[in-house]
């Protein structure tokens, strides 16, 4: 049966695949609009991933248990670390610890947002 939880899981996997694909590119043709723009991209990308990952878990009543919040953030953090490690092998790319910080921050925001929206709707 296709449920919102299953849809969120599928979207999380597809989104993770898109992140992997983009980080596999030697050069992304994105105009620089302001300093630190890449960190904002990381926050948004991994925030979306965190939102979808938590949405792919079953809440307890009208809230998500603390353990599931933490597990979702940790999963996004591990994926961010692996993404940076992967980029260290891509010509023209490098691993940046500050990108991991932005990934984790995005994961926290995305997980918090999903928990907040779910709590307000239920």
Residue frames as qw, qx, qy, qz and C-alpha x, y, z in Angstrom:
[[0.000, 0.889, 0.457, 0.000, 0.00, 0.00, 0.00],
 [0.414, 0.398, -0.008, 0.818, 1.25, 3.46, -0.89],
 [0.382, -0.802, -0.405, 0.217, 1.16, 5.70, 2.18],
 [0.074, 0.975, -0.123, 0.167, 2.54, 9.19, 2.91],
 [0.599, -0.644, 0.456, 0.137, 5.33, 7.50, 4.89],
 [0.785, 0.118, 0.497, 0.350, 6.27, 5.32, 1.91],
 [0.430, 0.840, 0.174, 0.280, 6.12, 8.36, -0.38],
 [0.217, -0.937, 0.270, -0.036, 8.43, 10.27, 1.93],
 [0.736, -0.361, 0.516, 0.250, 10.86, 7.32, 2.00],
 [0.706, 0.453, 0.409, 0.359, 10.87, 7.15, -1.79],
 [0.207, 0.949, 0.032, 0.236, 11.38, 10.91, -2.10],
 [0.480, -0.793, 0.360, 0.103, 14.21, 10.78, 0.48],
 [0.774, -0.087, 0.516, 0.357, 15.99, 8.12, -1.57],
 [0.542, 0.684, 0.319, 0.371, 15.51, 10.06, -4.79],
 [0.072, -0.987, 0.088, -0.115, 16.70, 13.28, -3.13],
 [0.635, -0.584, 0.446, 0.237, 19.78, 11.53, -1.73],
 [0.744, 0.247, 0.476, 0.399, 20.46, 10.25, -5.25],
 [0.314, 0.892, 0.155, 0.286, 20.20, 13.77, -6.64],
 [0.354, -0.890, 0.281, 0.056, 22.63, 15.05, -4.01],
 [0.746, -0.256, 0.515, 0.335, 25.05, 12.25, -4.94],
 [0.628, 0.563, 0.389, 0.369, 24.69, 13.03, -8.64],
 [0.104, 0.975, 0.000, 0.194, 25.33, 16.75, -8.13],
 [0.472, -0.779, 0.398, 0.107, 28.34, 16.10, -5.90],
 [0.807, 0.015, 0.483, 0.339, 29.75, 13.82, -8.60],
 [0.491, 0.824, 0.170, 0.225, 29.96, 16.73, -11.05],
 [0.654, 0.004, -0.074, 0.753, 33.41, 18.24, -11.50],
 [0.091, -0.058, -0.030, 0.994, 32.04, 21.70, -12.07],
 [0.097, 0.697, 0.704, -0.100, 28.59, 23.09, -11.40],
 [0.208, 0.320, 0.240, 0.893, 27.82, 26.19, -13.42],
 [0.276, -0.794, -0.533, 0.094, 26.16, 28.26, -10.69],
 [0.224, 0.696, -0.065, 0.679, 26.68, 32.02, -10.66],
 [0.446, -0.250, -0.551, 0.660, 28.11, 33.36, -7.40],
 [0.138, -0.789, -0.365, -0.474, 25.56, 35.81, -6.01],
 [0.373, -0.823, 0.228, -0.362, 26.96, 36.25, -2.49],
 [0.184, 0.471, -0.815, 0.282, 29.73, 34.88, -0.27],
 [0.295, -0.091, 0.842, -0.443, 28.86, 31.61, 1.45],
 [0.675, 0.187, -0.193, -0.687, 26.21, 30.79, -1.13],
 [0.563, 0.170, -0.802, -0.107, 27.38, 27.17, -1.30],
 [0.032, 0.001, -0.829, 0.559, 26.73, 26.75, 2.43],
 [0.525, 0.185, 0.235, -0.797, 23.15, 27.92, 1.93],
 [0.680, 0.238, -0.538, -0.439, 22.76, 25.33, -0.84],
 [0.349, 0.110, -0.900, 0.237, 24.00, 22.66, 1.58],
 [0.229, 0.081, 0.622, -0.745, 21.55, 23.76, 4.28],
 [0.647, 0.242, -0.037, -0.722, 18.63, 23.67, 1.85],
 [0.628, 0.250, -0.692, -0.254, 19.61, 20.35, 0.24],
 [0.344, 0.028, -0.880, 0.326, 20.22, 18.53, 3.50],
 [0.333, 0.072, 0.448, -0.827, 17.30, 20.27, 5.20],
 [0.717, 0.176, -0.279, -0.614, 15.06, 18.82, 2.52],
 [0.570, 0.155, -0.807, 0.025, 16.66, 15.43, 3.10],
 [0.030, 0.030, -0.764, 0.644, 16.08, 15.68, 6.86],
 [0.544, 0.114, 0.148, -0.818, 12.44, 16.67, 6.30],
 [0.759, 0.191, -0.456, -0.423, 11.89, 13.65, 4.03],
 [0.410, 0.174, -0.858, 0.255, 13.82, 11.21, 6.22],
 [0.181, 0.032, 0.677, -0.713, 11.76, 12.07, 9.31],
 [0.641, 0.187, -0.030, -0.744, 8.59, 12.00, 7.23],
 [0.664, 0.214, -0.678, -0.230, 9.49, 8.43, 6.33],
 [0.200, 0.036, -0.875, 0.440, 9.22, 7.33, 9.95],
 [0.413, -0.584, -0.644, -0.270, 6.11, 6.58, 11.97],
 [0.116, -0.496, 0.326, -0.796, 5.25, 9.21, 14.59],
 [0.241, -0.263, -0.866, 0.352, 3.89, 8.32, 18.02],
 [0.017, 0.746, 0.574, -0.338, 0.45, 9.89, 18.09],
 [0.257, 0.945, 0.193, 0.052, 0.67, 13.57, 17.32],
 [0.123, -0.895, 0.416, 0.106, 4.45, 13.89, 17.81],
 [0.782, 0.392, -0.457, 0.159, 7.68, 12.29, 16.73],
 [0.805, -0.557, -0.059, 0.199, 9.61, 10.67, 19.59],
 [0.165, -0.899, 0.361, 0.187, 12.91, 12.29, 20.48],
 [0.638, -0.267, 0.664, 0.286, 14.82, 9.17, 19.42],
 [0.622, 0.538, 0.510, 0.253, 13.41, 9.37, 15.89],
 [0.144, 0.989, -0.032, -0.028, 14.33, 13.06, 15.66],
 [0.378, -0.724, 0.538, 0.208, 17.88, 12.26, 16.71],
 [0.699, 0.032, 0.666, 0.260, 18.13, 9.24, 14.40],
 [0.530, 0.772, 0.323, 0.137, 16.98, 11.31, 11.41],
 [0.001, -0.965, 0.254, 0.061, 19.54, 14.03, 12.14],
 [0.542, -0.501, 0.639, 0.214, 22.29, 11.43, 12.59],
 [0.722, 0.335, 0.566, 0.215, 21.37, 9.75, 9.30],
 [0.379, 0.913, 0.098, 0.114, 21.56, 13.08, 7.47],
 [0.260, -0.865, 0.415, 0.108, 24.86, 13.90, 9.21],
 [0.679, -0.208, 0.655, 0.258, 26.40, 10.57, 8.17],
 [0.638, 0.601, 0.428, 0.220, 25.20, 11.11, 4.61],
 [0.124, 0.988, -0.094, 0.010, 26.76, 14.59, 4.65],
 [0.456, -0.657, 0.567, 0.197, 30.08, 13.19, 5.84],
 [0.702, 0.107, 0.653, 0.263, 29.99, 10.47, 3.18],
 [0.477, 0.835, 0.259, 0.089, 29.08, 13.05, 0.54],
 [0.048, -0.938, 0.330, 0.090, 32.12, 15.15, 1.41],
 [0.591, -0.372, 0.680, 0.225, 34.34, 12.07, 1.40],
 [0.682, 0.465, 0.537, 0.173, 32.94, 11.13, -2.02],
 [0.307, 0.951, 0.035, -0.001, 33.67, 14.64, -3.32],
 [0.370, -0.752, 0.478, 0.261, 37.32, 14.28, -2.33],
 [0.594, -0.042, 0.721, 0.354, 37.64, 11.79, -5.21],
 [0.483, 0.763, 0.425, 0.069, 35.86, 13.95, -7.81],
 [0.523, 0.118, 0.155, 0.830, 38.26, 15.96, -10.01],
 [0.012, 0.477, 0.162, 0.864, 37.86, 19.68, -9.35],
 [0.603, -0.658, -0.207, -0.400, 36.03, 19.09, -6.05],
 [0.290, 0.312, -0.714, 0.556, 37.27, 18.86, -2.49],
 [0.518, -0.542, -0.655, 0.095, 36.00, 17.85, 0.92],
 [0.008, 0.503, -0.193, 0.842, 35.17, 20.80, 3.17],
 [0.250, -0.257, -0.814, 0.457, 34.43, 20.29, 6.88],
 [0.195, 0.229, 0.238, -0.924, 32.33, 23.47, 6.84],
 [0.506, -0.002, -0.556, -0.660, 30.09, 21.84, 4.24],
 [0.442, -0.222, -0.861, 0.117, 29.46, 19.04, 6.74],
 [0.042, -0.266, -0.520, 0.810, 28.53, 21.65, 9.35],
 [0.385, 0.166, -0.163, -0.893, 26.07, 23.18, 6.86],
 [0.502, -0.067, -0.791, -0.343, 24.72, 19.71, 6.03],
 [0.312, -0.280, -0.815, 0.401, 24.08, 18.92, 9.71],
 [0.118, 0.260, 0.278, -0.917, 22.55, 22.35, 10.32],
 [0.467, 0.073, -0.443, -0.762, 20.24, 21.78, 7.36],
 [0.461, -0.151, -0.873, -0.059, 19.35, 18.32, 8.66],
 [0.127, -0.289, -0.666, 0.676, 18.44, 19.77, 12.06],
 [0.287, 0.237, 0.012, -0.928, 16.27, 22.46, 10.45],
 [0.498, 0.034, -0.646, -0.577, 14.55, 19.99, 8.13],
 [0.388, -0.220, -0.878, 0.172, 13.85, 17.48, 10.90],
 [0.000, -0.299, -0.504, 0.810, 12.58, 20.23, 13.21],
 [0.362, 0.165, -0.222, -0.890, 10.35, 21.60, 10.44],
 [0.501, -0.105, -0.784, -0.352, 8.79, 18.19, 9.73],
 [0.300, -0.289, -0.800, 0.431, 8.19, 17.60, 13.44],
 [0.094, 0.270, 0.261, -0.922, 6.68, 21.08, 13.82],
 [0.439, 0.080, -0.429, -0.785, 4.40, 20.77, 10.79],
 [0.466, -0.164, -0.861, -0.119, 3.27, 17.30, 11.79],
 [0.183, -0.303, -0.698, 0.623, 2.50, 18.43, 15.36],
 [0.220, 0.246, 0.076, -0.941, 0.50, 21.44, 14.10],
 [0.501, 0.057, -0.559, -0.658, -1.51, 19.32, 11.64],
 [0.588, -0.220, -0.777, -0.038, -2.31, 16.63, 14.20]]
